[in-house]
Amino acid sequence: MLACSLPRPTGRRRPEIRDPAPDLILPGSVPLPCAGRLPGNMITSSTVQILALLRSLFTRPVTEHLPRPPGSARLARFPGSVQLRHVDAGSCNGCELEIASAFGPVYDAERFGARLTASPRHADGVLVTGVVTRNMAVPLEKTLDAVPAPRVVVACGDCALGGGPFAGGYGVAGRAGAIAEPDIAIPGCPPDPVAITQALRALTGR
C-alpha cells in the first residue's frame, strides 16, 4: 500500500503575489483591471478568453459586404425569402464547396433570405449542381415533381448548364436543362461564393 502524506503547515509567511509580468500580456490586447492578483508566472484561461473577446469587439466583422444587384428588388420572384432543395446530380463536389462557403459566416447568404431545406415539399425551388448522371436522372425528376408550384430551378456550375468536362460520358444522361430548364444560371467551374450569393439575391430582392 502506498501512503501519501501532505506537508504540514509551517509558520513561514506565504510568498508575495505580484502583478503579471509585462511579457505575459498578449500582443494587441487591452490590459484589464483584475479583482484578484495573479502570480508573475501564471496567466489563467479565463483571462485569455476575456482578452480575445475584447479584441473581437474592436475588429471589423468577418462577413463580407456585398452590393445589392441592380434591379433585384423589382425583379424578385420570391420577395423576402426563398427555400431551396439542393440536388447533387453528379458533380465533382467543387460547386458544393463553394455553396458551403456562400452559406458560411463570411458570405452568409441566409442574411439575404436564401436558405437550404432538407425536404423538397418545403422548398420553393431546386438548386442543381453537376452533370445529370443516369443514376440521378430519376431522383432529380422526383425532386422537381415534389416541389410545389410555382417553383424555380437554379443551375449552379458549368456541368449543370452544359455538361462541362463530363459531357458525352457513358454514365451521363445530360445537362440539368434536359430535365427542367433552369430559371437562374450560375456559370463557372466552379462559380465563386459571391456569384452564388448574388444570384440567390436576385430571387429574394434583398
ABEGO torsion letter per residue (X at the ends): XBBBBBBBBBABBBBBBBBBBAAABBBGBBBBBBABBBBAABBBAAAAAAAAAAAAAABBBABBBBBBBBGAAAABABBGBBBBBBBBAGBAGAAAAAAAAAABAAAGAAAAGBBBBABAAABABBBBBEBBBAAAAAAAAAAAAABBOBBBBBBBEAAAAAGEAABGBAABAEBAAAABBBABBBBEOBBBAAAAAAAAAAAAGX
